[in-house]
Amino acid sequence: MSGLRGSLLITCLSKIYVIIVGQVKSYVGRYAASLGNSVESLHGVLNENVDIFYTVTAANDNYEIEFPRGLQGNEVDYIYLLADVGEDESYFVMGDEHTATNKLDKYLMKKDYNQGMEIVISWLDNKGTVHELRASAENGKLLLPVGAGTGWLCNDHSALKIWFEQNGERIKPPEMKEMRFYSARKIVID
């Protein structure tokens, strides 16, 4: 805990929130990549919002996404991104890194992409507080659960910032090939 230096650590439903004065960070680990690799099979659960207009600008070491009409936080639960992060892969067994020497080793081990690379998506809430959602970049197919992030729901958003980090240092952002917005399917009980 001494590494947080004045931060408050709160654990809630397998997410870690680090609250720093004026900024809230959420970390979802590999969850976004797991969902991103399965996004096509989730069409019965998620509804794609195709009426969202946005512009993407590459600025310095991040992307700025602006919503000319604004974006209601309660209309979007997930943002799907497809980024060209490369194919740097390694294999591990139960958390320990090993060298896969043959096809059988690769088959039995878990594949890990781009170790140490994370994506960060940042937004402001209606009070001006900065919020971040961090996830492992993995293979670049990411379904980011922004609706689970603090300061998203019940807030209006005019812009987002997205950047990538390698071992905690910002890097030149990879090419963004696709962006889609989803909401969870509404359940109606009669």
Accessible surface in RSA format (square Angstrom, percent):
REM  Atomic radii and reference values for relative SASA: ProtOr
REM  Chains: A
REM  Algorithm: Lee & Richards
REM  Probe-radius: 1.40
REM  Slices: 20
REM RES _ NUM      All-atoms   Total-Side   Main-Chain    Non-polar    All polar
REM                ABS   REL    ABS   REL    ABS   REL    ABS   REL    ABS   REL
RES MET A   1   171.44  88.8 117.34  77.7  54.10 128.8 109.48  93.1  61.96  82.1
RES SER A   2   102.68  86.8  81.97 109.4  20.72  47.7  59.64 127.0  43.04  60.3
RES GLY A   3    65.84  81.2   0.00   N/A  65.84  81.2  39.23 107.7  26.61  59.6
RES LEU A   4    51.97  28.9  42.19  30.2   9.77  24.6  44.54  31.3   7.43  20.0
RES ARG A   5   208.47  87.5 174.58  89.0  33.89  80.7  70.72  96.6 137.75  83.5
RES GLY A   6    89.80 110.7   0.00   N/A  89.80 110.7  43.78 120.1  46.02 103.1
RES SER A   7    25.66  21.7   6.33   8.5  19.33  44.5   1.29   2.8  24.37  34.1
RES LEU A   8   107.16  59.7 105.04  75.1   2.12   5.3 106.75  75.0   0.40   1.1
RES LEU A   9    64.13  35.7  42.60  30.5  21.53  54.1  42.60  29.9  21.53  57.9
RES ILE A  10    68.22  38.8  64.78  48.3   3.44   8.3  68.22  49.1   0.00   0.0
RES THR A  11   101.77  72.4  73.57  74.6  28.20  67.2  54.10  72.7  47.67  72.1
RES CYS A  12    54.68  41.4  48.90  54.5   5.79  13.6  12.82  32.5  41.86  45.1
RES LEU A  13   157.81  87.9 130.95  93.7  26.86  67.5 140.85  98.9  16.96  45.6
RES SER A  14   113.62  96.0  71.41  95.3  42.21  97.2  58.76 125.1  54.86  76.9
RES LYS A  15    30.37  14.8  30.33  18.6   0.04   0.1  21.27  19.1   9.09   9.7
RES ILE A  16    77.40  44.0  76.09  56.7   1.31   3.2  76.09  54.8   1.31   3.6
RES TYR A  17    23.14  10.8  23.14  13.2   0.00   0.0  13.70  10.3   9.43  11.6
RES VAL A  18    30.66  20.2  30.66  27.8   0.00   0.0  30.66  26.6   0.00   0.0
RES ILE A  19    62.40  35.5  58.16  43.3   4.23  10.2  58.16  41.9   4.23  11.5
RES ILE A  20    69.24  39.4  66.65  49.7   2.60   6.3  69.06  49.7   0.18   0.5
RES VAL A  21   154.57 101.7 127.68 115.6  26.89  64.8 134.96 117.3  19.61  53.2
RES GLY A  22    50.00  61.7   0.00   N/A  50.00  61.7  32.50  89.2  17.50  39.2
RES GLN A  23    45.67  25.5  44.94  32.8   0.73   1.7   5.27  11.2  40.40  30.6
RES VAL A  24    18.98  12.5  18.57  16.8   0.41   1.0  18.57  16.1   0.41   1.1
RES LYS A  25    50.81  24.8  50.28  30.9   0.52   1.2  12.26  11.0  38.54  41.1
RES SER A  26     1.84   1.6   1.23   1.6   0.60   1.4   0.63   1.3   1.20   1.7
RES TYR A  27    85.96  40.1  83.23  47.4   2.73   7.1  60.11  45.2  25.84  31.9
RES VAL A  28    15.33  10.1   2.70   2.4  12.62  30.4   9.09   7.9   6.24  16.9
RES GLY A  29    12.39  15.3   0.00   N/A  12.39  15.3  12.27  33.7   0.13   0.3
RES ARG A  30    95.12  39.9  89.70  45.7   5.43  12.9  44.66  61.0  50.47  30.6
RES TYR A  31   106.87  49.9  98.43  56.0   8.44  22.0  76.05  57.2  30.81  38.0
RES ALA A  32     0.00   0.0   0.00   0.0   0.00   0.0   0.00   0.0   0.00   0.0
RES ALA A  33     4.05   3.7   4.05   6.2   0.00   0.0   4.05   5.7   0.00   0.0
RES SER A  34    70.28  59.4  59.53  79.4  10.75  24.8  29.95  63.8  40.32  56.5
RES LEU A  35    32.47  18.1  32.15  23.0   0.32   0.8  32.47  22.8   0.00   0.0
RES GLY A  36     1.81   2.2   0.00   N/A   1.81   2.2   0.00   0.0   1.81   4.1
RES ASN A  37    83.63  57.7  49.94  48.3  33.69  81.1  25.22  60.7  58.41  56.5
RES SER A  38    47.03  39.7  40.63  54.2   6.39  14.7  18.88  40.2  28.15  39.4
RES VAL A  39     6.14   4.0   5.22   4.7   0.92   2.2   5.22   4.5   0.92   2.5
RES GLU A  40   114.32  65.6 101.25  76.6  13.07  31.1  67.23 130.0  47.09  38.4
RES SER A  41    92.60  78.2  55.40  73.9  37.20  85.7  56.41 120.1  36.19  50.7
RES LEU A  42    38.16  21.2  37.97  27.2   0.18   0.5  38.16  26.8   0.00   0.0
RES HIS A  43    81.63  44.6  66.18  46.0  15.46  39.5  51.88  53.5  29.75  34.6
RES GLY A  44    56.37  69.5   0.00   N/A  56.37  69.5  42.12 115.6  14.25  31.9
RES VAL A  45    81.07  53.3  81.07  73.4   0.00   0.0  81.07  70.4   0.00   0.0
RES LEU A  46     9.77   5.4   7.46   5.3   2.31   5.8   7.46   5.2   2.31   6.2
RES ASN A  47    66.94  46.2  64.26  62.1   2.67   6.4  20.38  49.0  46.56  45.0
RES GLU A  48    72.00  41.3  47.60  36.0  24.39  58.1  10.68  20.7  61.31  50.1
RES ASN A  49    35.39  24.4  26.02  25.1   9.37  22.6  13.96  33.6  21.43  20.7
RES VAL A  50   114.09  75.1  84.34  76.4  29.75  71.7  90.62  78.7  23.47  63.7
RES ASP A  51   112.43  78.8 102.82 102.3   9.61  22.7  30.84  72.6  81.59  81.4
RES ILE A  52    27.88  15.9  13.57  10.1  14.30  34.5  16.85  12.1  11.03  29.9
RES PHE A  53   104.61  52.3  97.40  60.3   7.21  18.8 100.05  60.7   4.56  13.1
RES TYR A  54    73.76  34.4  49.54  28.2  24.22  63.0  27.34  20.5  46.42  57.2
RES THR A  55    72.74  51.7  67.55  68.5   5.19  12.4  65.27  87.7   7.48  11.3
RES VAL A  56    66.37  43.7  34.64  31.4  31.74  76.5  34.64  30.1  31.74  86.1
RES THR A  57    71.98  51.2  68.38  69.3   3.60   8.6  51.35  69.0  20.63  31.2
RES ALA A  58    76.52  70.4  47.44  73.2  29.08  66.2  48.04  67.7  28.48  75.4
RES ALA A  59    27.51  25.3  21.86  33.7   5.65  12.9  27.37  38.5   0.15   0.4
RES ASN A  60   153.86 106.1 104.17 100.7  49.69 119.6  31.40  75.6 122.46 118.4
RES ASP A  61    47.23  33.1  46.28  46.1   0.95   2.3  20.84  49.0  26.39  26.3
RES ASN A  62    11.72   8.1  11.50  11.1   0.22   0.5   0.00   0.0  11.72  11.3
RES TYR A  63    23.12  10.8  23.12  13.2   0.00   0.0  12.11   9.1  11.01  13.6
RES GLU A  64    47.39  27.2  47.26  35.8   0.13   0.3   2.92   5.7  44.47  36.3
RES ILE A  65     0.00   0.0   0.00   0.0   0.00   0.0   0.00   0.0   0.00   0.0
RES GLU A  66    85.28  49.0  85.28  64.5   0.00   0.0  14.90  28.8  70.37  57.5
RES PHE A  67     6.16   3.1   0.30   0.2   5.86  15.2   0.63   0.4   5.53  15.8
RES PRO A  68   101.93  74.3  56.15  51.2  45.78 166.4  69.48  57.4  32.46 201.7
RES ARG A  69   176.89  74.3 137.94  70.3  38.95  92.7  67.43  92.2 109.46  66.3
RES GLY A  70    36.60  45.1   0.00   N/A  36.60  45.1  20.41  56.0  16.19  36.3
RES LEU A  71     5.40   3.0   1.86   1.3   3.55   8.9   3.73   2.6   1.68   4.5
RES GLN A  72    82.38  46.1  81.97  59.9   0.41   1.0  19.81  42.2  62.57  47.5
RES GLY A  73     0.43   0.5   0.00   N/A   0.43   0.5   0.00   0.0   0.43   1.0
RES ASN A  74    85.85  59.2  72.82  70.4  13.03  31.4  17.47  42.0  68.38  66.1
RES GLU A  75    92.15  52.9  86.26  65.3   5.89  14.0  32.99  63.8  59.15  48.3
RES VAL A  76     0.00   0.0   0.00   0.0   0.00   0.0   0.00   0.0   0.00   0.0
RES ASP A  77    29.13  20.4  28.00  27.9   1.12   2.7   8.41  19.8  20.72  20.7
RES TYR A  78    42.61  19.9  42.61  24.2   0.00   0.0   6.57   4.9  36.04  44.4
RES ILE A  79     0.02   0.0   0.02   0.0   0.00   0.0   0.02   0.0   0.00   0.0
RES TYR A  80     9.87   4.6   9.87   5.6   0.00   0.0   0.00   0.0   9.87  12.2
RES LEU A  81     0.00   0.0   0.00   0.0   0.00   0.0   0.00   0.0   0.00   0.0
RES LEU A  82    44.28  24.7  44.28  31.7   0.00   0.0  44.28  31.1   0.00   0.0
RES ALA A  83     3.33   3.1   0.00   0.0   3.33   7.6   0.10   0.1   3.22   8.5
RES ASP A  84    72.73  50.9  57.71  57.4  15.02  35.5   6.62  15.6  66.11  65.9
RES VAL A  85    15.91  10.5   0.10   0.1  15.80  38.1   3.87   3.4  12.04  32.6
RES GLY A  86    34.91  43.0   0.00   N/A  34.91  43.0  31.23  85.7   3.68   8.2
RES GLU A  87   123.70  71.0 101.42  76.7  22.28  53.1  60.66 117.3  63.04  51.5
RES ASP A  88    99.12  69.4  88.80  88.4  10.32  24.4  31.80  74.8  67.32  67.1
RES GLU A  89    67.02  38.5  43.12  32.6  23.89  56.9  17.04  33.0  49.97  40.8
RES SER A  90    25.97  21.9  21.21  28.3   4.76  11.0  25.27  53.8   0.70   1.0
RES TYR A  91    20.13   9.4  18.93  10.8   1.20   3.1  13.64  10.3   6.49   8.0
RES PHE A  92    26.94  13.5  26.70  16.5   0.24   0.6  26.70  16.2   0.24   0.7
RES VAL A  93    57.65  37.9  53.07  48.0   4.58  11.0  56.38  49.0   1.27   3.4
RES MET A  94   185.03  95.8 144.22  95.4  40.82  97.2 123.84 105.3  61.19  81.1
RES GLY A  95    62.35  76.9   0.00   N/A  62.35  76.9  30.70  84.3  31.64  70.9
RES ASP A  96    90.15  63.1  86.98  86.6   3.17   7.5  15.46  36.4  74.70  74.5
RES GLU A  97   112.17  64.4  84.16  63.7  28.01  66.7  30.34  58.7  81.83  66.8
RES HIS A  98    86.42  47.2  73.43  51.0  12.98  33.2  51.61  53.2  34.81  40.5
RES THR A  99   111.85  79.6  93.48  94.8  18.37  43.8  61.52  82.6  50.33  76.1
RES ALA A 100    20.29  18.7   1.27   2.0  19.01  43.2   1.27   1.8  19.01  50.4
RES THR A 101   107.08  76.2  70.59  71.6  36.49  87.0  65.96  88.6  41.12  62.2
RES ASN A 102    79.00  54.5  68.05  65.8  10.96  26.4  40.01  96.3  39.00  37.7
RES LYS A 103   182.38  89.0 173.91 106.7   8.47  20.2 118.37 106.5  64.00  68.2
RES LEU A 104   114.39  63.7 107.67  77.0   6.72  16.9 111.52  78.3   2.87   7.7
RES ASP A 105    36.85  25.8  36.12  36.0   0.73   1.7   1.54   3.6  35.31  35.2
RES LYS A 106    96.16  46.9  88.95  54.6   7.20  17.1  38.04  34.2  58.11  61.9
RES TYR A 107   182.69  85.3 154.65  88.0  28.04  73.0 114.93  86.4  67.76  83.5
RES LEU A 108   123.03  68.5  92.29  66.0  30.74  77.3  95.38  67.0  27.65  74.4
RES MET A 109    31.82  16.5  19.84  13.1  11.97  28.5  21.57  18.3  10.25  13.6
RES LYS A 110   114.48  55.9 104.67  64.2   9.82  23.4  66.48  59.8  48.00  51.1
RES LYS A 111    77.16  37.6  71.26  43.7   5.90  14.0  30.65  27.6  46.52  49.5
RES ASP A 112     8.01   5.6   7.70   7.7   0.31   0.7   0.01   0.0   8.00   8.0
RES TYR A 113    38.24  17.9  37.41  21.3   0.83   2.1  15.01  11.3  23.23  28.6
RES ASN A 114     8.08   5.6   4.98   4.8   3.10   7.5   2.41   5.8   5.67   5.5
RES GLN A 115    79.80  44.6  65.18  47.6  14.62  34.8  33.66  71.6  46.14  35.0
RES GLY A 116    38.92  48.0   0.00   N/A  38.92  48.0  23.24  63.8  15.68  35.1
RES MET A 117    21.77  11.3  20.09  13.3   1.67   4.0  20.09  17.1   1.67   2.2
RES GLU A 118    41.76  24.0  41.76  31.6   0.00   0.0  11.38  22.0  30.39  24.8
RES ILE A 119     0.38   0.2   0.38   0.3   0.00   0.0   0.38   0.3   0.00   0.0
RES VAL A 120     0.00   0.0   0.00   0.0   0.00   0.0   0.00   0.0   0.00   0.0
RES ILE A 121     0.36   0.2   0.31   0.2   0.06   0.1   0.31   0.2   0.06   0.2
RES SER A 122    11.46   9.7  10.09  13.5   1.37   3.2   0.15   0.3  11.31  15.8
RES TRP A 123     6.11   2.5   0.72   0.3   5.39  12.7   6.11   3.3   0.00   0.0
RES LEU A 124    98.11  54.6  92.64  66.3   5.47  13.8  92.64  65.1   5.47  14.7
RES ASP A 125    23.08  16.2  15.71  15.6   7.37  17.4   1.86   4.4  21.22  21.2
RES ASN A 126    96.79  66.7  58.04  56.1  38.75  93.3  33.79  81.3  63.00  60.9
RES LYS A 127   191.54  93.4 154.05  94.5  37.49  89.3 105.38  94.8  86.16  91.8
RES GLY A 128    47.66  58.8   0.00   N/A  47.66  58.8  26.29  72.2  21.37  47.9
RES THR A 129    37.27  26.5  33.89  34.4   3.38   8.1  14.15  19.0  23.13  35.0
RES VAL A 130    48.52  31.9  48.52  43.9   0.00   0.0  48.52  42.2   0.00   0.0
RES HIS A 131     9.78   5.3   9.78   6.8   0.00   0.0   9.78  10.1   0.00   0.0
RES GLU A 132    10.32   5.9   8.61   6.5   1.71   4.1   0.00   0.0  10.32   8.4
RES LEU A 133     0.06   0.0   0.06   0.0   0.00   0.0   0.06   0.0   0.00   0.0
RES ARG A 134    38.07  16.0  38.07  19.4   0.00   0.0  15.69  21.4  22.38  13.6
RES ALA A 135     0.00   0.0   0.00   0.0   0.00   0.0   0.00   0.0   0.00   0.0
RES SER A 136    16.36  13.8  16.36  21.8   0.00   0.0   7.03  15.0   9.33  13.1
RES ALA A 137     0.00   0.0   0.00   0.0   0.00   0.0   0.00   0.0   0.00   0.0
RES GLU A 138    12.41   7.1  12.41   9.4   0.00   0.0   2.78   5.4   9.63   7.9
RES ASN A 139    28.06  19.4  17.69  17.1  10.37  25.0   3.33   8.0  24.73  23.9
RES GLY A 140     0.00   0.0   0.00   N/A   0.00   0.0   0.00   0.0   0.00   0.0
RES LYS A 141    87.86  42.9  87.86  53.9   0.00   0.0  34.04  30.6  53.82  57.3
RES LEU A 142     0.02   0.0   0.02   0.0   0.00   0.0   0.02   0.0   0.00   0.0
RES LEU A 143     0.44   0.2   0.44   0.3   0.00   0.0   0.44   0.3   0.00   0.0
RES LEU A 144     0.08   0.0   0.08   0.1   0.00   0.0   0.08   0.1   0.00   0.0
RES PRO A 145     5.53   4.0   5.53   5.0   0.01   0.0   5.53   4.6   0.00   0.0
RES VAL A 146     0.00   0.0   0.00   0.0   0.00   0.0   0.00   0.0   0.00   0.0
RES GLY A 147    13.61  16.8   0.00   N/A  13.61  16.8   5.53  15.2   8.07  18.1
RES ALA A 148    45.61  41.9  25.95  40.0  19.66  44.7  36.08  50.8   9.53  25.2
RES GLY A 149     6.22   7.7   0.00   N/A   6.22   7.7   0.71   1.9   5.52  12.4
RES THR A 150    52.01  37.0  43.98  44.6   8.03  19.1  50.40  67.7   1.62   2.4
RES GLY A 151    20.80  25.7   0.00   N/A  20.80  25.7   8.37  23.0  12.43  27.8
RES TRP A 152     0.53   0.2   0.00   0.0   0.53   1.2   0.00   0.0   0.53   0.9
RES LEU A 153    82.81  46.1  74.66  53.4   8.15  20.5  74.66  52.4   8.15  21.9
RES CYS A 154   110.12  83.3  81.68  91.1  28.44  66.8  39.02  98.9  71.10  76.7
RES ASN A 155    21.34  14.7  19.35  18.7   2.00   4.8   0.93   2.2  20.42  19.7
RES ASP A 156    81.61  57.2  71.03  70.7  10.58  25.0  27.03  63.6  54.58  54.4
RES HIS A 157     4.13   2.3   0.34   0.2   3.80   9.7   3.84   4.0   0.29   0.3
RES SER A 158    81.95  69.3  73.95  98.7   8.00  18.4  41.93  89.3  40.03  56.1
RES ALA A 159    41.93  38.6  33.44  51.6   8.49  19.3  33.62  47.3   8.32  22.0
RES LEU A 160     1.79   1.0   0.03   0.0   1.76   4.4   1.65   1.2   0.14   0.4
RES LYS A 161    94.30  46.0  94.14  57.8   0.16   0.4  43.24  38.9  51.06  54.4
RES ILE A 162     0.00   0.0   0.00   0.0   0.00   0.0   0.00   0.0   0.00   0.0
RES TRP A 163    14.48   5.8  14.48   7.0   0.00   0.0  14.40   7.7   0.08   0.1
RES PHE A 164     0.00   0.0   0.00   0.0   0.00   0.0   0.00   0.0   0.00   0.0
RES GLU A 165    16.92   9.7  16.92  12.8   0.00   0.0   0.90   1.7  16.02  13.1
RES GLN A 166    53.09  29.7  49.51  36.2   3.59   8.5  30.80  65.6  22.29  16.9
RES ASN A 167   115.96  80.0  84.02  81.2  31.94  76.9  38.81  93.4  77.15  74.6
RES GLY A 168    57.79  71.3   0.00   N/A  57.79  71.3  28.60  78.5  29.18  65.4
RES GLU A 169   126.79  72.8 125.72  95.1   1.07   2.6  46.79  90.5  80.00  65.3
RES ARG A 170   100.83  42.3  73.18  37.3  27.65  65.8  25.88  35.4  74.95  45.4
RES ILE A 171    50.04  28.5  42.95  32.0   7.09  17.1  50.04  36.0   0.00   0.0
RES LYS A 172   181.96  88.8 161.12  98.9  20.84  49.6 107.52  96.8  74.45  79.3
RES PRO A 173    17.32  12.6   8.66   7.9   8.66  31.5   8.66   7.2   8.66  53.8
RES PRO A 174    20.19  14.7   9.22   8.4  10.97  39.9  20.19  16.7   0.00   0.0
RES GLU A 175   107.63  61.8  96.92  73.3  10.71  25.5  38.49  74.5  69.14  56.5
RES MET A 176    32.22  16.7   8.91   5.9  23.31  55.5   8.91   7.6  23.31  30.9
RES LYS A 177   119.45  58.3  83.48  51.2  35.97  85.6  40.70  36.6  78.75  83.9
RES GLU A 178    62.92  36.1  53.08  40.2   9.84  23.4  27.91  54.0  35.01  28.6
RES MET A 179    19.50  10.1   5.00   3.3  14.49  34.5   5.00   4.3  14.49  19.2
RES ARG A 180    38.64  16.2  35.77  18.2   2.87   6.8  17.82  24.4  20.82  12.6
RES PHE A 181     4.99   2.5   4.52   2.8   0.47   1.2   4.52   2.7   0.47   1.4
RES TYR A 182     0.60   0.3   0.60   0.3   0.00   0.0   0.60   0.5   0.00   0.0
RES SER A 183    11.45   9.7  11.45  15.3   0.00   0.0   2.47   5.3   8.98  12.6
RES ALA A 184    42.22  38.8  40.52  62.5   1.70   3.9  40.52  57.1   1.70   4.5
RES ARG A 185   124.10  52.1 112.25  57.2  11.85  28.2  37.00  50.6  87.09  52.8
RES LYS A 186   142.77  69.6 127.46  78.2  15.31  36.4 109.91  98.9  32.86  35.0
RES ILE A 187   135.25  77.0 104.34  77.7  30.91  74.5 105.70  76.1  29.55  80.2
RES VAL A 188   122.25  80.4  92.49  83.7  29.76  71.7  95.31  82.8  26.94  73.1
RES ILE A 189   157.50  89.6 125.78  93.7  31.72  76.5 128.65  92.6  28.85  78.3
RES ASP A 190   174.89 122.5 104.80 104.3  70.10 165.7  70.05 164.9 104.84 104.6
END  Absolute sums over single chains surface
CHAIN  1 A    11115.9       8690.1       2425.9       6178.8       4937.1
END  Absolute sums over all chains
TOTAL         11115.9       8690.1       2425.9       6178.8       4937.1
